[in-house]
Amino acid sequence: MNLSELHKKLIAVARANPPGDAVPLSFEKRIMALIAARPVMDRWAVWARGLWYAAAPCVAVMLLFSAWAFVPSTNETASGDLSYQFDSAMLAAVDQVNADNDPTW
C-alpha cells in the first residue's frame, strides 16, 4: 500500500470524527498535580542502600578468610606451603634455563 494514500485516509478519518467533550473539567491539572506529588527517586540513596546491604557479606567473607589464614596447617612440608608453590611455579622457567647451563640467560 502506498504510504501517502494511507496517510490521506487516516487524516480524513480523523477529521470526520472530531474529539468529544468527554474530558472532565480541569483533568490535566489533576494529572499534573499527581505527577508533581510523586516522590523523586534518589539514585544516591539507592546506591548507598545497596552498598550497606553488601557490606555485611563482605565482612563475613573477610573474617572467614582471615580465620582460614591463621589456622595452622597440618602439612608443614614444602609441598603444602602456598608461598613455596607460588615461587616454584613462577620461577620454573628460570630454574630450567639454569639447569641446562645455558650461557645466553
N, C-alpha and C positions, 0 to 999 in steps of 0.2 A: 504494500500500500504506500502511496505517496505521502510523505510527511507533511507537505504543505496542505494537501487535501484534508488530512486528519486534523491538522491544526485549525483549518477553517471550520470543519464540522464541530469540533469541540467548542470553539468560540461562539458559534451560532447557538448551540445547545445552552451554553452558559448565559447568553444574552436572553434567550427565551424563558429561562427560569430565574427571575430576579430573587435575591435573598429576602427572606421573610423578616418580620419584626418580632420573631420569637425569642430574641435575646433579652433577658431581663434587664431592668434598669440598673445602671452602674455595675454591670457584670465585670467589666475589665478592671474597675477599681478594687473589687473584692479579690479578684485573682492576683492583682499586683500586691495587695496587702498580704495575701497568703504567701506569696513568694518572698516578700520582704521579711516576714515573720520567721521564716525557716532559719535555723542556726547555720552559720558558715562553718564548714569543716576546717579545723585547724590541722594542717598537714604536719606541723612540727610536733603537735601533741600525739598524733598517730605514730610517728617515728619514735618518740620518747616512750610511749606505752609499749611498743614492740621491743625496744631495746631493754626496758626494765623486765619484760617477760623473759627475754633471752639471758639476762644476767644470772638468774638462779641456776639454770642448767649448766652454764659456763663455769660457774664457781664449783658446782658439784663435780664436773669433769676434771677441773683443775685439782681439786682435793683428792680425787680418785687416783689421778696420775702421780701426784706428789707422794701419796702413800705408797704407791707401787714402786716409785723410785727409791724410797728409803727402806723398803723391806729387804732384809739381807737375802741374798741368793744362796741356794743350797749348793749350786755348782760354781765354785770359785776358780775353775780352771780357765785357761786362756780361750777355750772354745766357747765358754759360756759368757765371757765378758764382751759386752756390746762394743766398747771402745776398741778393743783389740780386733774384733771382726771388721769394724769400720776401717781401721788403719790398714789392715791386711788387704781389704778389698780395694781401697783407694791406691795403695802402693804396689799392687800386684804387677803392673806393667813395669814399674821401675825395678822391682826385685828380679823380674825375669830378665831384663836387659843386663843388670849387674851380674846375674848368674851366668850369662853367656860370655862375660868378659868382653863385651863389645866396646871397642875404643871410641866409637862415634858418639856414645852417650856421655 
